[in-house]
Amino acid sequence: MGSGLSTMKGSGTKGNAIAPARGATYGADYDVSEAIDILEAAVGRLSPSEPSSRNLQSVCALLRSMVQNERKGASMPDRLAPMVSVPEALIHCRPPTLAQAMPGGSELDVGVDVPPPLDAKLSMQIEEWSFNLHAVPDAELPALAYGAMIKHPEFSEMDLNKKRLWRFIKEISSRYRANPFHSFRHAVDVTLASSFLVRMVQRRNPEILKDPQYVVALLVAALVHDTDHLGVMNGFLQATRHPLAVMYNNQSILENHHCATALSLLERPELNFLAALPVENQVTIKRFITLCVLSTDVTTHMKFMKQFSALLADSSGASITYDVVMQVVIKAADISNPTRNLEVYKPWIEGVMKEFFAQGDAERELGLPISMNCDRNVVDVSNCQVGFIKFLVKPLFSGLAEFIPELNDSIMPTLEANLAHFAAGGT
């Protein structure tokens, strides 16, 4: 269904045209509210026992909510974190008989051209921790992500369908919202950081990520880890009883949504780049994608760090397993901005604070307690970064540096310099 509600035009139930000018129009000449009326009327003629009846009723209710959220003059809380589409899992996950009947052969790949290899200079630059992704235009980000992934030999060692991988990346890029921080650019940044750290891990211990499934799952997870991020934190969704909070029982709400959306898209045959693999390999890769995406929930950080520190204390990390490495890599990549040069770090700060303050404004309007770091009237951005580095970033990267000593020379000095900069009141 997507977010293009204006496509619901031209024909209604029993040939009724959708009339203009009674509500939100979404830029079209037809009225969405009346389109929903027609759909509800059609649903009303179905028997309540029809399997699709309840689902269609839910869709109508969601569509009405979406129209309300987009109305002119909507308040900040109504404009923030709207559901712009039916959750992907309700659209693309089908009963077994239907799923098996769907086409999945080479005919789906006709006319699909993958991007050319990255040029030599760019190919080298993206392997540098200091690479400035802000200099890359939005339109070039999907091809950059594709090129960064297939540089890893694991993507060639497995029988992955490269054309469908490219389609999948483009589709994922379209599902990221234009948030100031949690955008597709952030996803690509985390993918490049994960790629960098994977190479460091492989140099330190070639055996730990030897199975190509681990690398494929980790890098795909990095790309999809914030798919359809709503631009607010889990606490806001829980406090406002957002549909996703209800759906996921207030447990890792956004992370579950990101993962479910990505894996649901993978159910579309033309996007399923895993289709040629044995079923057990497909299951394994999806399981590790899920593990990695869910591990980006910041509320799991302290528990994970306790586990990771205990493993580091045991024979200098000899007990650390591939699944722990996968989690620490994506968690580190996700919060790696403070480890970059200031000119790269600062635009990320600006973006995340815009999101925080928008949430705080909505919370104030709703009479809710304003979340930490979200009150534009009292938050000091420099102090905010000091706390972020001291309590989240530095402990994680310090532990990772124990496991990969090379980080002590290449990354930790920059992190320390940035901490000193903001502790001194720098902006």
N, C-alpha and C positions, 0 to 999 in steps of 0.2 A: 504493500500500500504506500509506503514511504511517506514523505511529508507533503507531497504535491496534491493537496486536497482539491485544487482547481481542476484536476483531471476528471472529477466526478461530474461530467456535464454531457449534454447532448441527448441523452435518452434516459428516461425514468421507467418506473413500473408501468407496463402496458402502454408504452409509447408516450407517457406524460413528459412534457418538456420541463426542465428545471427553470423556474422563473427567476428573474433577476431582482435585486434590490430589496431584500428583506433582512439582511444581516451581513455577516462577514463575507467578502467576495474573494479574498486572496488574489486579487489582481485579475480575476476573470470576469466575464459578463454574466456569470450565473451565481446564484445564491447557495452557499454551502448549507445553510440551515434548512432550506427547503429540500436539498438533496438528502439530508438526513431524515427529514419527514417522510420522504418517499421510501427510503430504505426501511425505516421503522414500520411503515404501513405494509410493506412486503413481508417483513418478518412477522408482523401480527397475523398474517394469513397462514403462517406455518403452524403445524400442529406442535404443541409444547413438547411432544415426545420426539420431534425431529432432532437428530443429534446436533445439527447446526444452529438450532433456534437460540439456545442460550448464548452461544458464542457470538452470534450476530447481534443479539441484544446488548452484549457487553461492548461490542465494537461501536454500536450507535451511541452508547453512553460515553465512551471514550472520545468519539468524534465531537460530541457536544461540548465536552470539557475542553477539547482543543480549540474549538471556535471561541469559547469564553476566554481562554487564555490569550487569544490573539486579537481580541476586540480592541478597538481604538479607546484610548484612555484607561486601559487596564492598569491596575496598581502594580508597584514593583513586585510584591509577592506573587501576583498572578502571571507576571511576565517571566519570572524566574523558574527555571527547571520544569518547563512544560513537557508533557509527553507528546512529542510531535509525530509519533507513529505508534501503531500497535506493536508491542514487543515482538521482536523478530522470531522468537521461538514459536509464537502462535501462528506464524505465517508459513514458515518453511519447514517445520518439522511435521512430517506426515505419517499416517499409519503405515505399517510395514508393507501391505500389498500395494499401496499407492507409491511408496518410495521405490519399491523394486520395479515398478512399471515405468518409472521415469527414464528418459534417455540418458545415456552416460558414456557413449562411445566417442570416437574421434570426430564425428560430425559436429560436435560441440566446439571443436577447436579450429574449424575452418575460418580463415580470414583474421585470425588473431595473431598479431605480431608483437613479440616481446621487445622491450627497449634494447638499443644497442649497448654494448659494454661501456662502462664509465670510461671517460678519457683518462690517460695515464696520470695526469696531474691530479685530477679529482680523486681518482682511485687511491692515490697515496695520501692525499689530504684527509680523507675520511677515516684513515687508520691512526690519525693523530688525536690525542685527547683534547688538544687546544682548537680543534676544527670549529669554525664559526658557522653554525647552521643558519644563523639569522641572515646570512648573506645569500642564501639560496631562495629563489622565488618559489611561491606556493606551488605553482604548476609543475615544478621540477621535483618536488618532494617524493611522489610515488616512484618515479624511475630511480631516484637516488636510493630509496629504501630497497627496491628490488636489486639494484646493483650491489649494494652492501651485503645483502643476504647471499646472493649466489657467488660472491667472492669466497665464501666459506666452502671448502671442498665437500663438506657433508651434504650440501644441497645437490651435488652431482652424484655422490655415492649412493644416494637413495633414488628410487624410481619415482621422482616427483614430476608432476606435469607442470612444466615451466609456464606454459601459456595460461593455465588456470591459476597458477600462483600469481602471475601478473594481474589477471582479472580480479583475483581475490584482494590483492593489495589496493587496486584502484577502488574497488567497492568499499573496502575498509576506510580508505581515505575519505570517501564521500559520507561516511557515517559519523565522522568526527564533526562536532559543532564548531562554530567560529568563536570559541571561548578565548579570552585573553591569554590563558595559560594552558588549560587542558584541551589542546588542539592537536591536529595531526602533526604539526611541527614538533610538539613535545613528544609524540609517539615515535617519530623518526629519530629525535635526539636520544631517546632511551634505547632505541634499536642500535644506534651507532655506539653508544656507551657500552651496551651489553656485548656488542661485537668486539670492541676493544678489550673488555675484561675477559671474554672467552679466550681470546688469543693469549692473554697473560696467564690464565689458568693452564692452558695447554702447554705453554713453555715451562711452567713450573712443575706440572704433573701431567704428562701426556696421556696417562691411563684414565684419569678421572672422568673426562668427557669423551672418551674414545668412541662410544656408541654414537653414530651420527644422529640418532633419534633425539638425543638430549640437546644437541646444538640446534637442530631444526625447531624443536618445540620451544626452546628458550627464546630464539630470535623472533619466531612468530608471536609468541606471548608478549614480547617487548613491544611489537608493533600494535597489537590489538588491546593492550592492557588498559586503555582508557576509552575504548570505543563507545561513542554516544554518551560521553561524560556530560552531565547536566549542568556543570559549572558551579555546583554547590557541594558541600560536604555531606557525608552520611547523616550526621546529626540533624541537619536541616531537613532532610527527607523524612527522617523519623519524627521530628517534632511537628511537621506539617502533615503527617500521615499520607505521604505521597504514595501513589499506586505501587511504585517499586518497593517501597518500604514494607507495604502490606504483603506484596508478592514474596519477598525474601525474608519475612519475619524479622526485619530489622537486623539481619545478620549480613555483614559485609555487603550492603545493599548495592552500591555502585560496582564493586568488584564482581559480584555475581552477574550484574547486568552486562558489564563489559564482556565477560566471558561467554555468557549465554548468547549474546548478540553475535559475537564472532563465530562461535561454533555452530550457531543456527545458519549463518551465511554459508558455512562450509558444507551444509546439507544440500545446497543448490548444486546440481551436477556440474554446471559450467564453472563453478568456483572451487570445486573439490579437487585440489591439487594432490590429495593423498589417495585418490581413487584406485590407482594401480597397485598400491601396497597391499600386502596381506592384511586381513582384517585385524589380526592381533597387533600389527604395527600401527595401524590407524588408531586403535583404541589406546595404545601406549602413548602416542604422540598427543592425542587429545587430553589424556589424563595429565600429562606433564604441562601442557598449556594451561589447564585449569589450575594446577598446583602453583604455577608461577604467577598467574594473574591474581589469584586470591591472596598470594603472599604480599602483594603490594598494598594491602589494607594496613594503614599505619597503626591501627590498634593491635596488630600482631607483632609490632616491632620489639617491644620489651621482652616478650616471651621468647621470640626468636633469638634475640641477642644473648639471653641467658643460656639457651641451648648451644649457640654458636661458640660462646666463650668457653663453655665446658668442653666442647670438642677441641678447641684450640689448645686448652691446657693439657689435653691428653696426647702426649708424644708429639707436640708441635703440629697438631692438626692431622696426624696420620689416620685418625678415625673419621675424618670428614668424608661423607659420601657424596655421590654425584647429585642427589636430590637437594642436599643442603647447599652445595655449590650453585646449583641453578637458582635457588631462592636468594642467596646472598648476592649473586650477580645482578638479578633484575631489581632487587630492593636497592642496591647501591646505585645502579644506573638511573633509577627513578628519582633519586634525591641527589643526583650528582652535580647539580648546578653550582653549588658553592665551591666545588673543586676546580672550576674553570677560571680562566682569566677574567678579571672584573668586567672587561668590555663584553664578554660573552655572558657572564653571570647576571649583570644588571637588567637587561631586557626581560629575563625570566622573573626577576623580582617584581618588576613593574606589572607584568601580566598576572602573577599570582595575587598580588595585593589588590588589583582591580576586581578579581573574582571574590576575594575575601570581603572587600568593602561592599560590594553589591549584595552579598549574602547578609552582611550586617545591617545594611539599609532595610532589607526586606524583613529581617527579624525585628528591627525597631518598629516598623510599620505594623507588624502583626502583634506586637506586645510580647514577643518571646525574649528570653535571655539572649543577649548577643554573644555569639561564639567567640572563643579565644582568637585574637588577631584580626577580628572582623569589624571592630568599631573604629571607623575612620576618625572619630573625634578624640580618641585617646591613644591609639596605637602609634608607637614610634617604630618606623620601618627598620631602622638600624638595630634597635634592640630586638625586634622580631627575628632578624637574621642571626643575631648572636645566639638567641635561644635555640633556633632551628639547628644551627651548626653544633652547638655544645651538646644538645640532648639527643639529636637524631643522627646528623651526618657524621660528626667526628667519631663517635663510638663505633659506628658501623664500618667506616673506612679504616679506622685504627685496627679493628679486628681483621678486616680483609687484608691489611698490610702485613699482619702477622703471618697470614697464610700465603701472601704474595709479596715478599720483601721488596720487590721491584717498585712497588707503589711508594715506598718511602723516599725514593729519589724523584719520581715523576709526577706524583699527584699530591702527596701530603704537604709539601712546602707551600703549594698554592692555596690549599685549604687553610693552613695556618696564617698565611698572609691576609686572606680575606677575612678571617675571624678577627685578626688584629685591626684591620681597616674599619670594620663595623663596630668593634668594641670601643674604638677611639672616636666614634660618632660620625664616621664617614658616611657619605651618601652615594 
